[in-house]
Amino acid sequence: MTKAELVAVIAGKTGIDKATTLVAVEAFMETVKDTMISGENVYLRGFGSFILKKRAQKTARNISKNVSITVPEHNIPAFKPAKTFGTAIAKAKK
């Protein structure tokens, strides 16, 4: 599902026009992004959590130049679905 499709579905379910819905979806995504950039997690009860996972420092290899490089410790964004959400997906028939 693309962002445009998501906006269309939400607009259809709520009766709000697509332009207003797009602004709300964009604001939600920007808020989640800004919150995670500031180092905080976002918890949406019944849906899931947008969390930061810490990756430890490691040594990697650049095979084209045949040299070892050090990748510093860094955070990556991740999504952890709520238990009810995960269970619903597991039970879904394809």
C-alpha positions as a printed NumPy array, in Angstrom:
array([[  0.   ,   0.   ,   0.   ],
       [  1.371,   3.39 ,  -0.948],
       [  0.894,   6.639,   0.939],
       [ -1.642,   7.784,  -1.69 ],
       [ -3.632,   4.566,  -1.259],
       [ -3.503,   4.945,   2.53 ],
       [ -4.787,   8.511,   2.273],
       [ -7.613,   7.389,  -0.02 ],
       [ -8.698,   4.611,   2.366],
       [ -8.608,   6.902,   5.431],
       [-10.499,   9.636,   3.559],
       [-13.132,   7.105,   2.516],
       [-13.576,   5.721,   6.034],
       [-13.692,   9.101,   7.786],
       [-15.436,  11.274,   5.197],
       [-12.614,  13.823,   5.404],
       [-11.337,  15.142,   2.077],
       [ -8.096,  13.689,   0.71 ],
       [ -6.126,  16.944,   1.005],
       [ -6.82 ,  17.237,   4.738],
       [ -6.132,  13.545,   5.246],
       [ -2.803,  13.858,   3.42 ],
       [ -1.798,  16.746,   5.707],
       [ -2.653,  14.639,   8.783],
       [ -0.726,  11.588,   7.519],
       [  2.289,  13.75 ,   6.624],
       [  2.168,  15.414,  10.067],
       [  2.038,  11.998,  11.761],
       [  5.049,  10.724,   9.829],
       [  7.029,  13.925,  10.448],
       [  6.255,  13.799,  14.174],
       [  7.357,  10.159,  14.451],
       [ 10.552,  10.95 ,  12.527],
       [ 11.373,  14.039,  14.617],
       [ 10.683,  12.193,  17.868],
       [ 12.992,   9.335,  16.9  ],
       [ 15.709,  11.741,  15.718],
       [ 15.609,  13.298,  19.185],
       [ 16.267,   9.824,  20.664],
       [ 12.8  ,   8.951,  21.939],
       [ 10.595,   5.985,  21.087],
       [  6.969,   6.296,  19.926],
       [  4.42 ,   3.957,  21.534],
       [  0.975,   3.442,  19.963],
       [ -1.042,   1.153,  22.23 ],
       [ -2.738,  -1.638,  20.32 ],
       [ -0.683,  -0.955,  17.166],
       [  3.003,  -1.085,  17.992],
       [  6.123,   0.877,  18.828],
       [  8.615,   2.761,  16.718],
       [ 11.864,   2.137,  18.576],
       [ 15.555,   2.843,  18.217],
       [ 17.863,  -0.164,  18.199],
       [ 21.515,   0.292,  19.03 ],
       [ 24.04 ,  -1.393,  16.755],
       [ 27.429,  -2.06 ,  18.346],
       [ 30.702,  -0.988,  16.778],
       [ 32.066,  -3.571,  14.386],
       [ 34.85 ,  -4.168,  11.941],
       [ 33.793,  -4.531,   8.316],
       [ 35.668,  -5.122,   5.102],
       [ 35.632,  -3.076,   1.92 ],
       [ 36.253,  -5.887,  -0.546],
       [ 36.787,  -3.624,  -3.555],
       [ 39.745,  -1.884,  -1.873],
       [ 40.701,  -4.881,   0.296],
       [ 40.816,  -2.849,   3.525],
       [ 39.224,  -3.184,   6.946],
       [ 37.046,  -0.345,   8.21 ],
       [ 35.457,   0.317,  11.574],
       [ 31.714,   0.945,  11.581],
       [ 30.929,   3.054,  14.665],
       [ 28.112,   2.331,  17.109],
       [ 24.843,   3.75 ,  15.769],
       [ 21.066,   3.66 ,  16.172],
       [ 18.645,   2.312,  13.591],
       [ 14.859,   2.759,  13.555],
       [ 12.662,  -0.309,  13.951],
       [  8.987,  -1.158,  14.338],
       [  7.789,  -3.634,  16.942],
       [  4.118,  -4.585,  16.471],
       [  1.799,  -4.866,  19.469],
       [  0.928,  -8.384,  20.588],
       [ -2.652,  -8.117,  19.295],
       [ -1.418,  -6.781,  15.952],
       [  1.133,  -9.567,  15.584],
       [ -1.434, -12.204,  16.505],
       [ -3.928, -10.831,  13.957],
       [ -1.315, -10.986,  11.208],
       [ -0.31 , -14.522,  12.171],
       [ -3.932, -15.668,  11.973],
       [ -4.603, -13.919,   8.64 ],
       [ -5.19 , -16.272,   5.741],
       [ -3.374, -15.585,   2.502]])
